[in-house]
Amino acid sequence: MALKISVIGTGYLGATHAACMASLGFDVVGIDVDPAKIALLSKGEIPFYEPGLDTLLAEQVKSGRLTFSSNFSDASSADVHFLCVGTPQVKDGLAADLTCVNASLEAIAGFAKAGSLVVGKSTVPVGTAARLRARLLELNPDSDLAWNPEFLREGFAVEDTLHPNRLVVGVTSDAAENILKDVYAANLAENTPWVRADLPTAELVKVAANSFLATKISFINAMAEICEAAGGDVTILAKAIGYDPRIGNRFLQAGIGFGGGCLPKDIRAFMARAEELGASQALEFLREIDSINIRARQRVIELVRRDLSEDLRGKKIAVLGAAFKPDSDDVRDSPALDIAVQIQAAGAHVTVHDPKAMEPAAKRFPVLNFAQTVEECLTGADIVLHLTEWKMYRELDPAALKAHVAQAIVIDGRNALDREKWLAAGWKFRALGRA
């Protein structure tokens, strides 16, 4: 008999996991305390942008394999319960807020049937899984808990769920591992690497991976600072060191740094947990990683002042990009919006365009101005900032755009535009880490 699955939390992670599990043939119920979200998902619609997910989710809802509810009792028949709720940074510190994780565990424990497995996918501080398992066994001795961290890339979430590059499971028994092998049978048939770990190691894998990626991004941005000081070109430097197979060329694109809902808060929560464990010195380097990342944003503002004026009052600034990365409408801790807001606060008139993130950006920062087209965004601009590397921006015709601006100056905050093409069209071109 096929396993029945529940997914607790239907945000970005939960909605994706639920739709993908249903597409693999499982009967899946998604549980969330937000009635509006449940109503939208039940119609086969998603409240955010993720390529391919809207179609997949609609198909699975129509098939009847995927349903949604705000009642935890509707998950009582499930054999496996995936915890996919958010763990944002607390408002008054660096640590992760585990309110939703704790509440979800308490709620599902009252309905989980004998022999069922609760599986955490949320990113949590090490030690959380063991604590939650102990609490689950108090409330429901006939169930068990495992940890199965997610490694989704926004913009590729469906692909990463259906065809992951590895599966990590933190378990305390063979029985729990065997249940997860049944869940991921299709992936194992594709020879996806399977890593069995204890609970603490499974928790650490996710934050260690994110910390490494953040380190690599901040490293190349630090090299960009050196290149600027020495008259070098960081794009050539990155290309050269990327040929070394020990280094690789991924995440070596210098620019305004990382943002989003994962890397920034995860490395900060990691530092906070290390301090609680008495091992803060081991992660002291992450403080500098965070600092380099924030400094990259300030360097763009310095370039704007260098080209225009120390006094930005009354200057018209066009910002291309609001999402923290392309192929997403996620504006959480977006470097692009952070820069835009700081420049606006300095007295400039800032207009922002983004192909997908306009609505969430406007909700979060209503002080900014938003344009429906690139041409409208650039009209009368004294300087253009390219801050999210959407494909449509990389394919713009700089010669045609020149007629819309007051001054043909562009700062490529992502080192993604064709510099020679923009220079040939008569633009003054700047980018971090390049002369």
LINUR-V744919 format. One record per residue. PHI is phi in whole degrees, 0 to 359 (999 if undefined). OMEGA is omega in radians with two decimals (none if undefined). D_CENTER is the distance of its C-alpha to the mean C-alpha in whole Angstrom. Layout:
phi=PHI omega=OMEGA d_center=D_CENTER
phi=PHI omega=OMEGA d_center=D_CENTER
This chain:
phi=999 omega=-3.11 d_center=36
phi=293 omega=3.11 d_center=32
phi=293 omega=2.99 d_center=30
phi=257 omega=-3.01 d_center=28
phi=235 omega=2.93 d_center=25
phi=243 omega=3.09 d_center=23
phi=236 omega=-3.10 d_center=20
phi=267 omega=-3.04 d_center=19
phi=100 omega=-3.07 d_center=17
phi=239 omega=2.99 d_center=16
phi=280 omega=-3.09 d_center=12
phi=304 omega=-3.13 d_center=9
phi=293 omega=-3.05 d_center=10
phi=295 omega=-3.14 d_center=14
phi=297 omega=3.12 d_center=15
phi=295 omega=-3.11 d_center=13
phi=296 omega=-3.13 d_center=15
phi=298 omega=-3.12 d_center=18
phi=296 omega=-3.11 d_center=19
phi=291 omega=3.10 d_center=18
phi=297 omega=3.10 d_center=21
phi=296 omega=-3.14 d_center=23
phi=293 omega=3.10 d_center=23
phi=274 omega=3.05 d_center=24
phi=106 omega=3.13 d_center=27
phi=278 omega=2.93 d_center=27
phi=278 omega=-3.01 d_center=27
phi=231 omega=2.99 d_center=24
phi=241 omega=3.08 d_center=24
phi=262 omega=-3.09 d_center=21
phi=245 omega=3.10 d_center=22
phi=208 omega=-3.12 d_center=21
phi=274 omega=-3.14 d_center=23
phi=266 omega=-3.09 d_center=22
phi=299 omega=-3.12 d_center=24
phi=295 omega=3.12 d_center=23
phi=294 omega=3.13 d_center=20
phi=297 omega=3.13 d_center=22
phi=297 omega=-3.13 d_center=25
phi=294 omega=-3.12 d_center=22
phi=295 omega=-3.14 d_center=21
phi=295 omega=3.06 d_center=25
phi=272 omega=-3.14 d_center=25
phi=83 omega=-3.13 d_center=23
phi=242 omega=3.13 d_center=21
phi=243 omega=-3.08 d_center=17
phi=272 omega=3.14 d_center=16
phi=209 omega=-3.12 d_center=13
phi=257 omega=3.02 d_center=12
phi=209 omega=-3.05 d_center=11
phi=308 omega=3.06 d_center=14
phi=85 omega=-3.07 d_center=17
phi=288 omega=-3.12 d_center=16
phi=300 omega=3.13 d_center=18
phi=294 omega=-3.12 d_center=21
phi=298 omega=-3.11 d_center=20
phi=295 omega=3.12 d_center=20
phi=300 omega=3.13 d_center=23
phi=297 omega=-3.10 d_center=25
phi=287 omega=3.05 d_center=24
phi=296 omega=3.13 d_center=25
phi=297 omega=-3.12 d_center=28
phi=290 omega=-3.10 d_center=29
phi=91 omega=3.13 d_center=30
phi=285 omega=-3.07 d_center=28
phi=240 omega=3.08 d_center=25
phi=231 omega=-3.13 d_center=26
phi=226 omega=-3.10 d_center=24
phi=205 omega=3.03 d_center=26
phi=255 omega=-3.11 d_center=25
phi=249 omega=-3.12 d_center=28
phi=298 omega=3.14 d_center=27
phi=296 omega=3.11 d_center=31
phi=289 omega=3.09 d_center=30
phi=260 omega=-3.01 d_center=28
phi=295 omega=-3.11 d_center=31
phi=271 omega=-3.08 d_center=32
phi=289 omega=3.08 d_center=29
phi=272 omega=-3.11 d_center=29
phi=227 omega=3.13 d_center=26
phi=243 omega=3.12 d_center=23
phi=267 omega=3.05 d_center=19
phi=272 omega=-3.07 d_center=18
phi=233 omega=-3.09 d_center=14
phi=273 omega=-3.08 d_center=14
phi=283 omega=3.06 d_center=12
phi=228 omega=-3.09 d_center=13
phi=291 omega=3.07 d_center=12
phi=288 omega=3.10 d_center=14
phi=296 omega=-3.04 d_center=17
phi=289 omega=-3.04 d_center=19
phi=247 omega=-3.14 d_center=22
phi=184 omega=-3.10 d_center=20
phi=265 omega=-3.00 d_center=18
phi=292 omega=3.09 d_center=18
phi=277 omega=3.08 d_center=16
phi=272 omega=-3.07 d_center=17
phi=260 omega=-3.09 d_center=18
phi=304 omega=-3.08 d_center=20
phi=290 omega=3.11 d_center=19
phi=297 omega=-3.13 d_center=19
phi=297 omega=-3.11 d_center=22
phi=295 omega=-3.14 d_center=23
phi=294 omega=3.12 d_center=22
phi=297 omega=3.13 d_center=24
phi=299 omega=-3.08 d_center=27
phi=291 omega=-3.06 d_center=27
phi=287 omega=3.14 d_center=27
phi=299 omega=-3.13 d_center=29
phi=285 omega=-3.08 d_center=32
phi=241 omega=-3.08 d_center=31
phi=296 omega=-3.13 d_center=31
phi=281 omega=-3.14 d_center=33
phi=301 omega=3.11 d_center=35
phi=86 omega=-3.12 d_center=34
phi=280 omega=-3.08 d_center=30
phi=237 omega=3.02 d_center=27
phi=267 omega=-3.05 d_center=24
phi=236 omega=3.11 d_center=21
phi=280 omega=3.02 d_center=18
phi=242 omega=-3.13 d_center=15
phi=296 omega=3.09 d_center=13
phi=275 omega=-3.04 d_center=12
phi=228 omega=3.07 d_center=15
phi=295 omega=-3.13 d_center=18
phi=302 omega=-3.08 d_center=20
phi=105 omega=-3.11 d_center=23
phi=294 omega=-3.08 d_center=22
phi=299 omega=3.13 d_center=22
phi=297 omega=3.12 d_center=26
phi=295 omega=-3.13 d_center=26
phi=293 omega=3.13 d_center=25
phi=297 omega=3.12 d_center=27
phi=299 omega=3.13 d_center=30
phi=292 omega=3.13 d_center=30
phi=299 omega=-3.12 d_center=29
phi=291 omega=3.02 d_center=33
phi=294 omega=-3.05 d_center=34
phi=277 omega=-3.03 d_center=34
phi=213 omega=-3.02 d_center=34
phi=298 omega=-3.09 d_center=35
phi=267 omega=3.12 d_center=35
phi=244 omega=3.12 d_center=32
phi=212 omega=-3.12 d_center=29
phi=228 omega=3.06 d_center=26
phi=229 omega=3.09 d_center=23
phi=232 omega=-3.03 d_center=20
phi=223 omega=-3.03 d_center=18
phi=300 omega=3.09 d_center=14
phi=265 omega=3.13 d_center=12
phi=227 omega=-3.06 d_center=10
phi=284 omega=2.97 d_center=8
phi=255 omega=3.10 d_center=6
phi=300 omega=-3.04 d_center=5
phi=98 omega=3.13 d_center=9
phi=225 omega=-2.98 d_center=11
phi=295 omega=-3.13 d_center=10
phi=295 omega=3.11 d_center=14
phi=300 omega=-3.09 d_center=15
phi=290 omega=3.10 d_center=13
phi=279 omega=-3.10 d_center=15
phi=282 omega=-3.11 d_center=18
phi=223 omega=-3.09 d_center=18
phi=292 omega=3.11 d_center=16
phi=276 omega=2.97 d_center=17
phi=192 omega=3.06 d_center=18
phi=236 omega=3.14 d_center=19
phi=248 omega=3.14 d_center=19
phi=232 omega=3.04 d_center=21
phi=263 omega=-3.05 d_center=23
phi=224 omega=3.10 d_center=26
phi=243 omega=-3.14 d_center=29
phi=205 omega=3.05 d_center=32
phi=294 omega=-3.12 d_center=32
phi=299 omega=3.13 d_center=32
phi=295 omega=3.13 d_center=29
phi=296 omega=-3.12 d_center=28
phi=294 omega=3.08 d_center=30
phi=298 omega=3.14 d_center=29
phi=291 omega=3.06 d_center=25
phi=293 omega=3.05 d_center=27
phi=292 omega=3.12 d_center=28
phi=299 omega=-3.04 d_center=25
phi=257 omega=-3.11 d_center=23
phi=302 omega=-3.13 d_center=27
phi=296 omega=3.11 d_center=26
phi=290 omega=3.13 d_center=23
phi=294 omega=3.09 d_center=26
phi=293 omega=3.09 d_center=28
phi=268 omega=-3.14 d_center=26
phi=65 omega=3.03 d_center=27
phi=296 omega=3.12 d_center=23
phi=304 omega=-3.10 d_center=23
phi=243 omega=-3.10 d_center=24
phi=242 omega=3.04 d_center=23
phi=271 omega=-3.11 d_center=25
phi=219 omega=2.96 d_center=25
phi=281 omega=-3.07 d_center=26
phi=298 omega=-3.13 d_center=24
phi=299 omega=-3.13 d_center=23
phi=295 omega=3.13 d_center=22
phi=300 omega=3.10 d_center=19
phi=295 omega=-3.08 d_center=18
phi=289 omega=-3.10 d_center=18
phi=303 omega=-3.08 d_center=17
phi=294 omega=-3.09 d_center=13
phi=289 omega=3.07 d_center=13
phi=293 omega=3.12 d_center=15
phi=298 omega=3.14 d_center=13
phi=294 omega=3.11 d_center=10
phi=294 omega=3.11 d_center=13
phi=294 omega=3.14 d_center=15
phi=296 omega=3.11 d_center=12
phi=298 omega=3.12 d_center=12
phi=296 omega=-3.12 d_center=16
phi=295 omega=3.12 d_center=16
phi=296 omega=-3.12 d_center=14
phi=290 omega=3.09 d_center=16
phi=299 omega=-3.09 d_center=19
phi=290 omega=3.06 d_center=20
phi=288 omega=3.03 d_center=19
phi=294 omega=3.09 d_center=22
phi=295 omega=3.09 d_center=24
phi=296 omega=3.09 d_center=24
phi=297 omega=3.13 d_center=25
phi=294 omega=3.13 d_center=28
phi=299 omega=3.12 d_center=28
phi=298 omega=-3.12 d_center=29
phi=292 omega=-3.06 d_center=32
phi=261 omega=-3.11 d_center=33
phi=82 omega=3.14 d_center=33
phi=268 omega=-3.14 d_center=31
phi=233 omega=-3.05 d_center=28
phi=293 omega=-3.13 d_center=25
phi=291 omega=3.09 d_center=24
phi=288 omega=3.09 d_center=27
phi=302 omega=-3.12 d_center=27
phi=297 omega=3.12 d_center=23
phi=298 omega=-3.09 d_center=25
phi=293 omega=-3.10 d_center=28
phi=286 omega=-3.14 d_center=26
phi=292 omega=3.09 d_center=24
phi=290 omega=3.08 d_center=27
phi=289 omega=-3.08 d_center=27
phi=298 omega=3.08 d_center=26
phi=287 omega=-3.10 d_center=25
phi=253 omega=-3.13 d_center=23
phi=78 omega=-3.05 d_center=21
phi=261 omega=3.13 d_center=20
phi=288 omega=3.09 d_center=16
phi=64 omega=3.09 d_center=14
phi=245 omega=3.11 d_center=17
phi=258 omega=-3.08 d_center=17
phi=295 omega=3.13 d_center=18
phi=177 omega=-3.03 d_center=17
phi=271 omega=2.97 d_center=15
phi=92 omega=-3.05 d_center=13
phi=262 omega=3.08 d_center=9
phi=209 omega=3.12 d_center=7
phi=90 omega=-3.05 d_center=5
phi=268 omega=-3.07 d_center=5
phi=243 omega=-2.98 d_center=5
phi=305 omega=-3.09 d_center=7
phi=299 omega=-3.07 d_center=9
phi=286 omega=-3.13 d_center=10
phi=291 omega=-3.13 d_center=10
phi=289 omega=3.11 d_center=13
phi=289 omega=3.10 d_center=15
phi=294 omega=3.10 d_center=15
phi=298 omega=3.11 d_center=16
phi=298 omega=-3.13 d_center=19
phi=297 omega=-3.14 d_center=20
phi=290 omega=3.10 d_center=21
phi=299 omega=3.11 d_center=23
phi=295 omega=3.10 d_center=25
phi=298 omega=-3.13 d_center=26
phi=276 omega=-3.11 d_center=27
phi=78 omega=-3.11 d_center=29
phi=236 omega=-3.04 d_center=27
phi=297 omega=-3.12 d_center=25
phi=297 omega=-3.12 d_center=27
phi=296 omega=-3.10 d_center=25
phi=245 omega=-3.14 d_center=22
phi=301 omega=-3.13 d_center=23
phi=297 omega=-3.13 d_center=22
phi=292 omega=3.08 d_center=18
phi=295 omega=3.11 d_center=20
phi=288 omega=3.07 d_center=21
phi=301 omega=3.12 d_center=17
phi=298 omega=-3.13 d_center=16
phi=295 omega=3.11 d_center=19
phi=300 omega=-3.12 d_center=19
phi=298 omega=3.13 d_center=15
phi=292 omega=-3.11 d_center=17
phi=295 omega=3.13 d_center=20
phi=300 omega=3.11 d_center=19
phi=293 omega=-3.13 d_center=18
phi=294 omega=-3.11 d_center=22
phi=292 omega=3.06 d_center=23
phi=295 omega=3.13 d_center=22
phi=296 omega=3.08 d_center=24
phi=297 omega=3.10 d_center=27
phi=295 omega=3.10 d_center=27
phi=299 omega=3.14 d_center=27
phi=294 omega=-3.14 d_center=30
phi=296 omega=-3.10 d_center=32
phi=275 omega=-3.10 d_center=32
phi=252 omega=-3.10 d_center=33
phi=185 omega=3.02 d_center=34
phi=299 omega=3.10 d_center=34
phi=267 omega=-3.07 d_center=34
phi=266 omega=-3.12 d_center=32
phi=299 omega=3.10 d_center=33
phi=86 omega=3.13 d_center=34
phi=286 omega=3.12 d_center=32
phi=259 omega=-3.07 d_center=30
phi=241 omega=3.06 d_center=27
phi=259 omega=-3.13 d_center=25
phi=244 omega=3.08 d_center=21
phi=263 omega=3.13 d_center=19
phi=118 omega=3.07 d_center=16
phi=233 omega=3.11 d_center=14
phi=294 omega=-3.12 d_center=10
phi=288 omega=3.09 d_center=8
phi=204 omega=3.12 d_center=8
phi=290 omega=3.14 d_center=11
phi=61 omega=3.12 d_center=11
phi=204 omega=3.01 d_center=9
phi=250 omega=-3.11 d_center=10
phi=282 omega=-3.13 d_center=7
phi=248 omega=3.11 d_center=9
phi=296 omega=-3.13 d_center=8
phi=47 omega=-3.13 d_center=10
phi=286 omega=3.08 d_center=10
phi=301 omega=-3.13 d_center=13
phi=299 omega=-3.12 d_center=14
phi=288 omega=3.09 d_center=15
phi=300 omega=3.11 d_center=16
phi=296 omega=-3.12 d_center=18
phi=299 omega=-3.12 d_center=20
phi=293 omega=3.13 d_center=21
phi=295 omega=3.12 d_center=22
phi=291 omega=3.08 d_center=24
phi=298 omega=3.14 d_center=25
phi=296 omega=3.11 d_center=26
phi=278 omega=3.06 d_center=29
phi=106 omega=3.14 d_center=31
phi=281 omega=3.06 d_center=29
phi=258 omega=-3.02 d_center=29
phi=254 omega=3.07 d_center=25
phi=240 omega=-3.02 d_center=24
phi=243 omega=3.00 d_center=21
phi=230 omega=3.03 d_center=20
phi=206 omega=-3.08 d_center=17
phi=291 omega=-3.09 d_center=18
phi=226 omega=-2.95 d_center=15
phi=256 omega=-3.09 d_center=14
phi=297 omega=-3.07 d_center=17
phi=295 omega=3.11 d_center=18
phi=296 omega=3.11 d_center=15
phi=293 omega=-3.14 d_center=15
phi=294 omega=3.11 d_center=19
phi=292 omega=-3.09 d_center=19
phi=280 omega=-3.09 d_center=17
phi=227 omega=-3.12 d_center=19
phi=295 omega=3.13 d_center=22
phi=292 omega=-3.13 d_center=24
phi=279 omega=3.05 d_center=23
phi=259 omega=-3.09 d_center=25
phi=231 omega=-3.11 d_center=23
phi=242 omega=-3.09 d_center=25
phi=279 omega=3.13 d_center=25
phi=228 omega=3.09 d_center=25
phi=298 omega=-3.12 d_center=25
phi=299 omega=3.10 d_center=29
phi=295 omega=3.14 d_center=29
phi=298 omega=-3.04 d_center=26
phi=274 omega=-3.05 d_center=28
phi=302 omega=3.10 d_center=31
phi=76 omega=-3.06 d_center=33
phi=289 omega=3.04 d_center=31
phi=276 omega=3.12 d_center=32
phi=201 omega=3.14 d_center=29
phi=244 omega=3.12 d_center=25
phi=249 omega=3.08 d_center=22
phi=264 omega=-2.94 d_center=20
phi=239 omega=3.01 d_center=16
phi=225 omega=-2.92 d_center=14
phi=275 omega=3.03 d_center=15
phi=297 omega=-3.14 d_center=16
phi=301 omega=-3.09 d_center=18
phi=297 omega=3.10 d_center=21
phi=285 omega=3.12 d_center=21
phi=294 omega=-3.09 d_center=22
phi=262 omega=-3.14 d_center=24
phi=296 omega=3.08 d_center=26
phi=264 omega=-3.07 d_center=30
phi=298 omega=3.13 d_center=30
phi=294 omega=3.14 d_center=34
phi=290 omega=-3.10 d_center=34
phi=287 omega=-3.06 d_center=31
phi=301 omega=-3.11 d_center=34
phi=291 omega=-3.05 d_center=36
phi=268 omega=-3.01 d_center=33
phi=262 omega=3.06 d_center=33
phi=280 omega=3.08 d_center=35
phi=226 omega=-3.09 d_center=34
phi=273 omega=3.11 d_center=33
phi=233 omega=3.11 d_center=30
phi=231 omega=3.03 d_center=27
phi=247 omega=-3.13 d_center=24
phi=270 omega=-3.09 d_center=22
phi=285 omega=-3.13 d_center=19
phi=238 omega=-3.11 d_center=17
phi=50 omega=-3.08 d_center=20
phi=242 omega=-3.14 d_center=20
phi=278 omega=3.09 d_center=23
phi=278 omega=-3.03 d_center=26
phi=302 omega=-3.09 d_center=28
phi=298 omega=3.14 d_center=31
phi=294 omega=3.14 d_center=31
phi=290 omega=3.10 d_center=30
phi=297 omega=-3.14 d_center=33
phi=296 omega=3.13 d_center=36
phi=276 omega=3.07 d_center=35
phi=94 omega=3.13 d_center=36
phi=269 omega=2.89 d_center=33
phi=278 omega=-2.98 d_center=32
phi=242 omega=3.06 d_center=29
phi=233 omega=3.04 d_center=27
phi=207 omega=-3.13 d_center=24
phi=295 omega=3.08 d_center=23
phi=83 omega=-3.13 d_center=25
phi=227 omega=-3.12 d_center=27
phi=294 omega=none d_center=31
